[in-house]
Amino acid sequence: MSMNTGLTRTPLRRFLDYAVLSVLAFVFALPAIYLLIGSLKPSDEVLDGLSGFLPTNLSFDNYTAVLDSLNSESTGYFWRFMGISLLLAFVVVTGGLFVNSMAAYGLSRLKWRGQNAVFTLILLLMLIPFESVAVPLFYMFNDQRNTLPILALPFIANAFSVYQFHTFFRTIPPSIEEAARIDGAGPWRTFFAIIVPMSKPAFASVAILTFLIQWGSFLWPVLMVSDPAVRPLPLEMSVFQAQLPPDWGQILAFGVLLVLPVLVVFAFFQRWFVQGVASSAVKG
């Protein structure tokens, strides 16, 4: 007797599923396609409607012009902006992984008075948008304007990252930690030798999301940076775009250069990120 689980799909159903998903993927990819093609076209052809998608008259002149214009004031000017953004992202991501994962471990695996109240407070902090506290933070740290630490340190501790780690840590069987305690391992050794290696998907997910948020950070640099020497790349792009007359081919080329590090980071963490999303979907 055969059992029909209801999960078997006919070839026609499978074809329709892939066709719909392919169309949706193409629709979502249209802005990226337009960005790439437009960055390779002359500026007077970028805003020609649907013809702007046609891959004609392609060249790397816009990229050369962007790098030359940004390097006109001093050697390596563009790469200085890029280096500042990479440094800030590195500090926020690495510091955030350390601080937020340890906070989540203490909230999810250790037992202490006030644990639930602290976790509830962290959940409430997730509801507060950064825009509502940006101005008070600006007045608090006004004396530290135009410094790199002030652009990174306020964003290392993150309530949403703590929640992500907390959710993942709760799925790890307690028997693993009990076995570690029997072997003489304390909380620190248990965390770094057992919990961290088992939580690579969670670390990858948090790292990618934190990098995306930090890399595209704009409001805080606008408030705290007036010196080009500490200007991150997204802020420099806004300055570049404001130049008149606007050269849309060069602006799109700048956008591609801004996106490339994000693609590299996602490609590096992709395997663990997919595992983290899949495990969250199954266990959630």
C-alpha positions as CSV (number, residue, x, y, z in Angstrom):
1,M,0.0,0.0,0.0
2,S,1.5,3.3,-1.1
3,M,1.3,6.3,1.2
4,N,0.6,9.7,-0.4
5,T,2.1,12.4,1.8
6,G,0.8,15.2,-0.3
7,L,4.3,16.5,-0.9
8,T,4.8,14.9,-4.3
9,R,4.8,17.4,-7.1
10,T,4.1,16.7,-10.8
11,P,6.6,17.9,-13.4
12,L,4.1,20.6,-14.5
13,R,3.7,21.9,-10.9
14,R,7.5,21.9,-10.5
15,F,7.9,23.8,-13.7
16,L,5.3,26.4,-12.7
17,D,6.9,26.9,-9.3
18,Y,10.3,27.5,-10.8
19,A,8.8,29.8,-13.5
20,V,7.1,32.0,-10.9
21,L,10.2,32.1,-8.7
22,S,12.4,33.0,-11.7
23,V,10.1,35.8,-12.6
24,L,10.0,37.1,-9.0
25,A,13.8,36.8,-8.8
26,F,14.2,38.8,-12.0
27,V,11.8,41.5,-10.8
28,F,13.8,41.9,-7.6
29,A,17.1,41.9,-9.5
30,L,16.0,44.7,-11.9
31,P,17.4,47.6,-9.8
32,A,20.7,45.8,-9.5
33,I,20.8,45.1,-13.3
34,Y,20.0,48.7,-14.0
35,L,22.7,49.8,-11.6
36,L,25.3,47.7,-13.3
37,I,24.4,48.4,-16.9
38,G,23.9,52.1,-16.2
39,S,27.3,52.4,-14.6
40,L,28.8,51.2,-17.9
41,K,26.9,53.5,-20.1
42,P,27.4,57.2,-21.1
43,S,25.6,59.5,-18.7
44,D,23.3,60.8,-21.4
45,E,21.9,57.3,-22.1
46,V,21.4,56.3,-18.5
47,L,17.9,57.9,-18.1
48,D,16.5,56.9,-21.5
49,G,13.8,54.7,-20.0
50,L,13.7,51.1,-21.0
51,S,16.6,51.7,-23.4
52,G,18.7,52.3,-20.4
53,F,18.6,48.5,-19.8
54,L,20.1,47.8,-23.2
55,P,23.8,46.8,-23.0
56,T,25.1,49.2,-25.7
57,N,28.1,51.5,-25.7
58,L,29.5,49.9,-22.5
59,S,32.8,51.0,-21.1
60,F,34.6,51.5,-17.7
61,D,34.9,55.3,-18.3
62,N,32.5,56.1,-15.4
63,Y,34.6,54.1,-13.0
64,T,37.8,55.8,-14.1
65,A,36.2,59.2,-13.8
66,V,34.9,58.5,-10.3
67,L,38.3,57.3,-9.1
68,D,40.1,60.2,-10.8
69,S,37.7,62.8,-9.4
70,L,37.9,61.5,-5.8
71,N,41.7,61.2,-6.1
72,S,42.2,64.7,-7.3
73,E,42.7,66.2,-3.9
74,S,45.2,63.7,-2.6
75,T,46.6,60.3,-3.6
76,G,44.3,57.4,-2.7
77,Y,41.4,59.6,-1.6
78,F,38.7,57.1,-2.7
79,W,40.5,54.3,-1.0
80,R,40.7,56.3,2.2
81,F,36.9,56.6,2.3
82,M,36.7,52.9,1.6
83,G,39.2,52.1,4.3
84,I,37.4,54.2,6.9
85,S,34.1,52.4,6.1
86,L,35.8,49.0,6.2
87,L,37.5,49.8,9.5
88,L,34.2,51.0,11.1
89,A,32.3,47.9,9.8
90,F,35.1,45.6,11.1
91,V,35.0,47.2,14.6
92,V,31.2,47.1,14.9
93,V,30.9,43.5,13.5
94,T,33.7,41.9,15.5
95,G,32.9,43.9,18.7
96,G,29.2,43.2,18.3
97,L,29.7,39.4,17.8
98,F,31.7,39.3,21.0
99,V,29.5,41.5,23.2
100,N,26.1,40.5,21.9
101,S,26.8,36.8,21.9
102,M,28.1,36.8,25.5
103,A,25.1,38.9,26.6
104,A,22.8,36.4,24.9
105,Y,24.5,33.5,26.5
106,G,24.2,34.9,29.9
107,L,20.5,35.6,29.3
108,S,19.6,32.2,27.7
109,R,21.8,29.7,29.5
110,L,22.8,31.1,32.9
111,K,20.4,31.5,35.9
112,W,20.4,34.7,37.8
113,R,18.0,37.1,39.5
114,G,16.4,39.6,37.2
115,Q,17.2,37.6,34.1
116,N,13.7,37.8,32.6
117,A,13.4,41.5,33.4
118,V,16.6,42.3,31.6
119,F,15.7,40.3,28.5
120,T,12.3,42.0,28.4
121,L,14.1,45.4,28.5
122,I,16.2,44.3,25.6
123,L,13.1,43.3,23.6
124,L,11.6,46.8,24.3
125,L,14.8,48.4,23.1
126,M,14.2,46.7,19.7
127,L,11.0,48.8,19.4
128,I,12.9,52.2,19.6
129,P,14.1,53.5,16.2
130,F,17.5,55.0,16.1
131,E,16.1,58.2,14.7
132,S,14.3,58.9,18.0
133,V,17.5,58.9,20.0
134,A,19.9,60.3,17.3
135,V,19.6,63.9,18.4
136,P,20.1,63.2,22.2
137,L,23.1,61.1,21.3
138,F,24.4,64.0,19.1
139,Y,24.3,66.4,22.1
140,M,25.8,63.8,24.4
141,F,28.8,63.2,22.2
142,N,29.1,66.5,20.5
143,D,32.7,67.0,21.9
144,Q,33.8,63.7,20.1
145,R,32.6,64.8,16.6
146,N,34.9,63.9,13.7
147,T,36.5,61.0,15.5
148,L,36.4,57.4,14.3
149,P,35.5,55.8,17.7
150,I,32.3,57.8,18.1
151,L,31.2,56.4,14.7
152,A,31.5,52.8,15.8
153,L,31.2,52.4,19.5
154,P,27.5,53.3,20.0
155,F,26.5,50.5,17.6
156,I,28.5,47.6,19.0
157,A,25.8,46.6,21.5
158,N,22.7,45.8,19.6
159,A,19.4,44.6,21.0
160,F,18.3,42.7,17.9
161,S,21.7,40.9,17.7
162,V,21.3,39.8,21.3
163,Y,17.8,38.5,20.5
164,Q,19.1,36.6,17.5
165,F,21.8,34.9,19.5
166,H,19.4,34.3,22.4
167,T,17.0,32.5,20.1
168,F,19.7,30.3,18.6
169,F,21.3,29.5,22.0
170,R,18.0,28.3,23.3
171,T,18.0,25.5,20.7
172,I,21.2,24.0,21.9
173,P,20.5,21.0,24.2
174,P,21.4,21.7,27.8
175,S,22.9,18.2,28.1
176,I,26.0,19.4,26.1
177,E,26.8,22.0,28.8
178,E,26.1,19.5,31.6
179,A,28.6,17.2,30.1
180,A,31.1,20.1,29.8
181,R,30.6,20.9,33.5
182,I,31.2,17.3,34.5
183,D,34.5,17.5,32.6
184,G,35.4,20.5,34.7
185,A,34.7,23.3,32.1
186,G,33.5,26.6,33.5
187,P,31.1,29.1,31.8
188,W,33.9,30.8,29.9
189,R,35.4,27.6,28.5
190,T,32.0,26.2,27.7
191,F,31.1,29.2,25.8
192,F,34.2,29.6,23.7
193,A,35.0,25.9,23.2
194,I,31.5,24.4,22.8
195,I,28.8,27.0,22.2
196,V,30.7,29.2,19.7
197,P,31.7,26.4,17.4
198,M,28.2,25.1,17.4
199,S,26.7,28.5,16.6
200,K,28.5,29.3,13.3
201,P,25.1,29.9,11.5
202,A,24.0,32.4,14.1
203,F,27.3,34.2,14.1
204,A,27.2,34.4,10.3
205,S,23.7,35.7,10.2
206,V,24.4,38.4,12.8
207,A,27.7,39.3,11.1
208,I,26.0,39.8,7.7
209,L,23.1,41.8,9.0
210,T,25.3,43.9,11.2
211,F,27.7,44.6,8.3
212,L,24.8,45.6,6.1
213,I,23.4,48.1,8.7
214,Q,26.8,49.5,9.5
215,W,27.9,49.7,5.9
216,G,24.8,51.7,4.9
217,S,24.8,53.9,8.0
218,F,24.1,57.5,6.9
219,L,22.2,59.5,9.6
220,W,24.9,59.2,12.3
221,P,27.8,60.1,10.1
222,V,25.8,63.1,8.8
223,L,25.4,64.3,12.4
224,M,28.9,63.6,13.6
225,V,31.2,64.1,10.6
226,S,32.2,67.4,9.0
227,D,35.8,66.6,8.4
228,P,36.5,64.8,5.1
229,A,39.4,63.0,6.7
230,V,37.0,60.8,8.7
231,R,34.1,60.6,6.2
232,P,32.8,57.1,5.4
233,L,32.0,56.0,1.9
234,P,28.1,56.4,2.0
235,L,28.5,60.0,3.2
236,E,31.0,60.7,0.5
237,M,28.6,59.3,-2.1
238,S,26.0,61.8,-1.0
239,V,28.5,64.6,-1.4
240,F,29.5,63.3,-4.8
241,Q,25.9,63.0,-5.9
242,A,25.2,66.6,-4.9
243,Q,27.7,68.0,-7.3
244,L,26.2,69.9,-10.2
245,P,25.4,69.0,-12.9
246,P,24.7,65.4,-11.8
247,D,26.5,62.8,-13.8
248,W,24.3,59.7,-13.5
249,G,26.7,57.3,-15.1
250,Q,29.3,58.2,-12.5
251,I,26.8,58.1,-9.7
252,L,25.8,54.6,-10.6
253,A,29.4,53.6,-10.9
254,F,29.9,54.9,-7.4
255,G,26.9,52.8,-6.3
256,V,28.5,49.7,-7.7
257,L,31.8,50.3,-5.9
258,L,29.7,50.8,-2.7
259,V,27.9,47.5,-3.1
260,L,30.9,45.3,-4.0
261,P,32.2,44.9,-0.3
262,V,28.7,43.8,0.7
263,L,28.7,41.1,-2.0
264,V,32.1,39.9,-0.9
265,V,31.0,39.6,2.8
266,F,27.8,37.8,1.8
267,A,29.7,35.4,-0.4
268,F,32.1,34.6,2.4
269,F,29.4,33.9,5.0
270,Q,26.8,32.6,2.6
271,R,27.0,28.9,3.6
272,W,26.5,29.5,7.3
273,F,24.0,32.3,6.7
274,V,21.7,29.9,4.7
275,Q,22.2,27.2,7.4
276,G,21.1,29.8,10.1
277,V,18.0,30.8,8.1
278,A,17.1,27.2,7.4
279,S,17.5,26.1,11.1
280,S,15.5,29.1,12.3
281,A,12.7,28.2,9.9
282,V,12.6,24.6,11.0
283,K,13.0,25.2,14.7
284,G,10.8,28.3,14.8
